[in-house]
Amino acid sequence: MDSLVFSNMLHRPARTLVSILGIAIGVLLIVFTVGLANGTIREQASREANVGAEIFFRASGSIGMSGSEAFRLSENLPADIVKVEGVNAAVAIGQNSVDATDNNSGKRLVDGVKFDEYAAISGLRIFEGRAFIDGKDEAIIDTAWQKQKKLKIGDTIPLYDRQFTVVGTYEPAGGARLKIPLSTMQQQLSSEGKASSVLVSINPGFTADQVAQNLQNAFPDNQIIPTRDLEELYMAGFPALTVFLNVFIGVAAVISALVILLTMYTTVTERTRQIGIMKSLGMSNGLIGWTITQEALLLSLCGIVAGVILTLLLRFILTKFVTLEVEISPVVVSITFLVGMIGGAIGGLYPAMRAARLDAVEALSYE
């Protein structure tokens, strides 16, 4: 039986290869798209959490981490926050989303910081060049972004309809990849003396939950977010993305099922005489139907494996040129495998039933 399935697949190698490739592309679209969306969000959340602070302090009613919120916190608030038990240091920052024609999303998140205070809490250090001067149209960028954009010290970046000069690069990557003086951002947004959030580091011997509760008691009208929860917050900030990805998976599964259906329907039509011979030799209808179904499932399996391999290859190539992250989740791969196999079974169901119902005499006379 197995040899019959394999021989049927190899009888038309070009068609078999095209069918496998069609399924593989569907799998690639699912795994890569979901992986790119989740990987990008998680990578940004990871960078936001990698700022040396255990707690984000934000104004009440703030939504997501897109940088679209107005600056509502006083720049002098950190002086009051450090008085709370368990707080080691606090620094005000501004986050703003600006237009960026060279970014896939059309937007870029920018941090406005006071360099010395921010560097003390985050561990940021200048790798090349120097720190920006307060109040100037100057910027520093992380080294990974520098390599991706092929920028060098002295180049300019368009921000707020004017050019900002890159005066330094920094490590480690944390927060937005592009940082400018907080005072410059405040002046641009007419938010002098205001900030969007405060980074809070805690003293040894305290936990983030303990200090978060102390801060909540002292400032009940504000949001207190442990940085370890930023990933969940980021994911929750894009509810439409989840709906889109679910619809995308469904559409790709339907396309894969239709590829299998077309392939197997054509196969059954071509093998009408062969099926008649098998029936005349005593092969049961169930066994004939199972043979067709096995072939459909084997095509699906080959297509899924090929799709995952193509995704891994594309991710490898992508990471060589850009800083985008593609997360290959075992859960997503498992769901894709399940959806692909179910789609293959459904796609092969009608051709299998049609083959099983063929009349042996008519099938033998088929030309």
N, C-alpha and C positions, 0 to 999 in steps of 0.2 A: 504493500500500500504506500509506504513512504517513498519507494523508488518511483511509483507511478506519479505521485505529487511532484517530486523533483523533476522527473522527465517532462511533465506537462509544463512546468515553469521554464525549463531550458529549451522547449520546443520553439518558443518565440522569445529569444533572449532580449531583443531590442525592446519589445513591448513590456517584458517583465522589468527591465531596467528603468524604463520610463515610469512605470507604475510605482516602483520603489522610490524613484526620485520625487515623484509627485507627493507621495506620503511624507517623504523626508523633508520636503520644503514646508509642508504643513506643520510638522513637528518642530522644525527650525524656527518658524514664525512664533509658535507658542512658547517654546522654552526660551528663545532669545529675547522676545519682546517682554515676557514676564520677568525674566532674569535682568534685563536692562533696566526696567522700571523699578523693580525692588532693589537691585544693586545700587542704582544711582541714589535712591532715597536713603538707603541704609548707609551708604558711604558718606553722604552729606550729614546724616545724623551722627555718624561716628566722628566726623571732623568737628561737629558742634560740641560733642561731648569731650573731645580731646583738647580742652582749654585749661586744664589744671584746676578747674573748679568742680565742686561736687553738686552745686545747686545753681539753678537759673532763677532769678527773681524778676518777675514781669508784672506789668499793670493788670488789674482785673479786667476780664473780658477779652484779653489777647487771644487771637485765634491762629493756630498753626505757627510755622517758622519761616514764612515766605518773605519777610522783610517789608511787608506792605502796611504794617501797623504804624500809627502816628506815635511820635515820641511823647510819652505822658509821664515818665518818671523824672523826678528832680535829679539833676546831676550831683547834688550834694547828699543824696540819699545814702550812699555807701558809708558816710560818717555816722549815720544812725544805725545802720545794719551791723557794723562791727561791734556795737555795744551789746548785741544780743549774745547770750551765752552759747559758746561753742563755735562762734564765728572767728576765723583767723584773719581773713582779709576780704575786701569787697571792692569791685571796680565797675564803674558805669561804662556801658558801651552802646553804640548805636548800630542798628542793622537796617539796611535799606536795599530794596530791589531796584536796579536800574536797567534801562534798555541796553541790550547788547546784540548787535547784528551778527557777531561771530559765535553766538551761543545757540544751541539747538532749540532751547525754549524761548529765545528772544529776550531773556532776562538774566541778570547776574546779581548775586547777593554780594554786598559790600559791607565790611565792618568799619565803623568809625570808632577809633580807640585813642586813648592817651597812652602813648607808646610805653613809657617807663612803668606806669602802673599795670598796664596789661601784660607786659613782659614779665613782671615780677610774679604775677599770679599764674600765668600760663606756661612759663618756662621758654617763651619765644626768644630766639637769638638770631641776630643778623648773620646770614651765611656769606653774603657778598654785598658790597656797597655800604650803605648807611641807613639809619632810621630817617623817616620823614620829619620835616620841620613843622611844628604846630602852626596851623593857619595857612599853610602853603598848599598848592595844588600838586601834591606829591603822593606817591603810593609805594607800598612794598607788596611783594607777591611771594607765594610759596614756591619752592624750587621745582616741584613736580609740575605746577602750572606753567612755570617759566619754560621748562623743556617742551611741554605740549605746544605752547604758543610761539616758541622760538624767540622769546624776548630777551633783551639784554639791558644792562644798566644804561639809562639815558633815553630809552625808547619811551614813547607816549601811548597812553590808553585813553580812548574817548569816554568821559564820564560827565554826566550833567551838561551835555552840549559844549564841553570844552575838553582840552587835553590835560591829562595828569601825567607827570613824569615819573617813570619807574626809577627810584633811587636806591632800592635794595631788594634782596631776596631773603627769605627767612625759613627756618625750620624750628620745630616740627610743624607739619600741616595741622592746623586747628582753626575752627570757625570758618569764615569765608576765606577764599583764596586771595582776595584782594583787600588790603586794608589801607585806609586813609586817615588823616587826623580827624578826631571827633569834632573839633571846633569847625573844621571845613564842612563836614556833613551837616552840622547843626545850622550853620549859616545858610547852606543851600536849601534846607528844608524849613527855614524860618522857625527853628526850634532851639534857639539859644538857651542854654542852661538846662536842656532836657536830654533824656536818654531813653532808649527802647527797653533795655534790660540791665540787670546787674549780675555779674558773676560773683559767686560766693564760695570761698574755700573754707574748710572747717578745721578746727584744732584737733590734734591727735587725742585719741581717747573718746571722741564723739563719733556717732554714726550720722550719715546723711539724713536718715529719718528723724533722729532726735533733733538735729539742728533745724530741719525743715519744719518740724512741729513748733519749735521755739519761735522761728520766724513767722509762722502762720499766726501764732498767738499775739506776737508784737505788731504784725501788719496784716490784720484779718481781711482787708479789702484788696489784697494782691495775690498773684499766682506764685506759688513756690513749687518748683519742678526739679527733682533730682535729675542730674544729667544722665543717669543710667536709664531714665524713662524717655529720653528724647527720641529714640528710635520708634517707640510706640506712638509718641505724639506726632512724629512726622508721617507715619503710615496713616494715622487717623485724620491727618490734615488733607488727605487726597481721597475722599470717599468716591468721587466719580471715577477715579483710576481703577478701583476694584471692580466696579460695574463694567467698565470698558474691557478689562482683562478677561472677565468671565464671558462676556459676549464674544470676544475675540477667540477664546478657546472653543466656544460652541461652534462658531463659524468655521474654524479650521477643522474641527472634528467632522462637520457635515461635508466639507470639501474632500477630506480623506475618504469618507464613506462613499461619496460619489465616484471617486477615482477607482476604488475597489469594485463598486457596482458595475461601472462601465467595462473595466478590465475583465471581470469574471463573466459578465453577460456576453461579451464578444468571444470569450474562451468557450463557453457552452455552445454558442452558435457554431463555431468552427469545429467543435468536437462532437457534433450531433451523431455522425456515423460511428465514431469511436464509442460513444455512450451506448448506442444500439448494440454494438458487438459485446460490450461488457454485460448488458442485460441478457443477451442471448446465451451468454456463458453462465448465467445464473447469479450474477451480482444483484443484490437487493437494492431497492430504491433508497433505503436509508444509507447504505454503504456508498452509493454513488453520490448522494447529497453530501455526505460527510467528507468525501474526497474533494469535492469542490470547495467546501467550507475550510478544509485544512489548507488548501492552496491560498485562499483569501487571507486566512490568519497568518500564514507564513510570509506572504507579501507584506502584510501589515507589520509583522515583527521586524522584517528586514528594513522596512521604511523607517520605523521608529529608531532602530539602532543607528541607521545611517543619518537620521536627523539629529540625534544626540551628538554623534561624532562631528557633524558639520558645525553644530553649535559650539562645541569645544574648540574646534579649529578657528572659527570666526572670533571667538572670545580671545584666543591667543594672539591673533593678528591685531585685533582692536587694541589690546593693552599695550602693544608695541608703539602705538602712535597717539593715543589719547588717554586721558585719565578716567574715562568712564569705567564703571564697574558693572560686570555682568555676573549676577549671582545664579549659579547652577544649583538650584535647590533640589534635594532628593525628593521632597514632597511634590514639587511641580513635575519632575521627571516621572514619578510614580503615577500621578494623575494623568499625565500625557500618555503614558504607556497604557493605562486602563482605558482611557477614552479612545485611543488609537485601535486597541484590540476590539473594543465593543463596536467601533465604527467599521472595522474590517469584517466582523461577524455579521453586522447588519447589511453591509454592502454585498457580502457573499450569500446572504440568505435567499434572496429571490432567484439568482442564477442557480443555486443549489436545488431549490424546489422545482424550478423549471426543468433542470436536468433529470431529476427523479421522476417527474411526471411524463417524460417522453415515452411514446409508444415504441417498443423495440422494432416492430416491423417498419413503421414509418421512418424511424431513425436510420435503419439499415439501408433504406432506399433514398436517403437524403444525399443530394449531390452538392 
